[in-house]
Amino acid sequence: MSDPSSNTLCRVLSLDGGGAKGFYTLGALKEIEALADTGLYEKFDLVFGTSTGAIIASMVALGYSVDEVLCYYREHVVEVMGRWLPFRKSAALQELSERIYGDRRFDSFKTDVGIVCTRWDFERPMIFKTSSKQAYAGAGTFVPGFGCTIGDAVVASCSAYPFFTRKVVTTSRGERIELADGGYCANNPALYAISDATESLGAARHEVRVVSIGVGEYPAPRKSWLSVMRWIGYLPSVRLLQKSLEINTQSMDQLRRVLFLEVPTIRINNRYTQPELATDIFEADLSKLDLLWQRGRDSAREVESELKNFLG
């Protein structure tokens, strides 16, 4: 794994949560990968992700190309989001996790990682990490990923209760811990990632460089009684979850700018108003998701010169 102390810069990649809208994230990463001309894990010393961002972050850190991640998303996201009941959604997500990760654990990562979850019983964050260097305290008893599999951590980070069931994991110490979607505490994990880089890994603030990628901002979908999935997208509870995640995303970014103003950060998260882009976190229309992928690529191209300097 990369050691910031041995490099001039500590480069950080932070990926927001947002369900199916992760197609936008993948579009942006496709452009960044092309500029890097190598695996993304080779360009970033630290990769953080929440929810759908946790899936992408973990796969990137394992060495998957963006195209390989996209293939999984195109094949499986529509299936997961198209399930009606929470336990069926969670079962499809668990099946996808087993297919991608198998029984691999946190020592399989090629760069340092943070996967953000919410500890349901204590109402606080629980972040799965790769290295004792990332520990704020308790480095002597640190166990990568708390001894859990990568799949357990990622599924927990994606478990947007009550639309998914909560995930129970068992740590290497035999503790059973109930977890939910990381978006409840940090849908935009950039602030956590920068804190890791500066406070735990010990990189000076002027040596940290951050790329923070969201999922885009879109109009709410219109209510349609012809489509069950579009109708459920307009239920008050779904709309409340969507709004809560968006507020969390913006507040975390504002706090990041206040606390780490001197840390150069490229934020990719454009706002769109076109009716044809109306969508939500449970989008199951692949043609709509392809539009998000294209918008993500466009958004990265808008800051291409900054990304070139970052990667250079």
Residue, then its C-alpha position, 0 to 999 in steps of 0.5 A: m500500500s502507498d505510504p504518504s510519508s514517502n511521497t511528495l503528495c497524498r492523493v485522495l479519492s472520495l466517492d459519494g453515496g447515491g444508489a443507482k446514480g453511481f452511474y454518474t460517478l463511474g462516468a467521471l472516473k472513466e475520464i480520470e482513468a483515461l487521463a491516468d493511463t493506469g489503474l486508479y489504485e496506482k494514482f490514489d493513496l487513499v480511497f473512501g466511499t459511501s454506499t454506492g461509492a463504497i462499491i465503486a471505491s472497493m472495486v477500484a482499490l482491488g484493481y478493477s478497471v472502470d469498464e469492469v465496474l460498469c459491467y457489474y452495474r449495468e447487469h445488476v443495479v437494475e435487478v437490485m433496484g427493481r426488487w419490491l420488498p426490502f429483504r429482496k433488495s438486500a438478498a440481491l445486493q448480498e448475491l452481487s457482493e458474493r459474486i464480486y468479492g467472495d471471501r476476500r478481506f481488507d488485506s486484498f486491497k492495493t491501496d488504503v481504503g475507508i468504507v463508511c457505515t452507520r452503527w445503528d445501535f450507537e447512532r455513530p459512524m463505523i468506518f472499515k479501514t485497511s491500515s493501522k496507520q489510519a487509526y485515530a486511537g487503538a492502533g495496537t489492537f487494530v484489525p483491518g476491516f474489523g476482521c470482516t470481509i470486504g463484502d460484509a462492509v460494502v453491503a452494510s454501507c449500502s443498506a439504506y434502511p428501511f428500503f433495505t434490511r440492516k446488515v449484521v456483521t461479526t468482527s474478528r473479536g466475535e462482536r455482532i454489530e448492526l449496521a446501516d447505510g453510511g449515507y446517514c452519517a456521511n453521504n459525502p465522505a471527503l471530510y472523513a478521508i481528508s481527516d484520515a490523510t492529515e490526522s492519521l496518516g500524517a500528511a501535511r495539509h499542503e501535501v494533500r490533493v483530493v478528487s471528490i465525486g458525487v452522483g449529480e443533482y437532478p429534478a425529482p421524477r414525476k409521479s406515474w401510476l403506470s410504473v411501480m418503481r416510479w410510483i414508489g420513488y414518490l412515496p413520502s418516505v423515499r423522498l425524505l430519504q433522498k432529501s436527507l442524503e442530499i442535505n447531508t452531502q451538501s453540509m459535509d462539503q460545506l464543512r470540508r471547505v471550512l475546515f480544510l480550505e487550504v487542501p486543494t479539492i476537485r469536486i465533481n457533482n453538477r446540477y441538472t434541471q432537464p426533465e429527461l434527467a429526473t431520477d432518484i436513488f432507486e432508478a431502474d431504467l437503464s436508458k436513464l442510467d446511461l444518460l447519467w453515465q454520459r453526464g458524469r463523463d461530461s462533468a469530468r471533462e469540464v475540469e480536465s486541466e485540473l485533473k491533469n495537474f492532479l494526476g501529473 
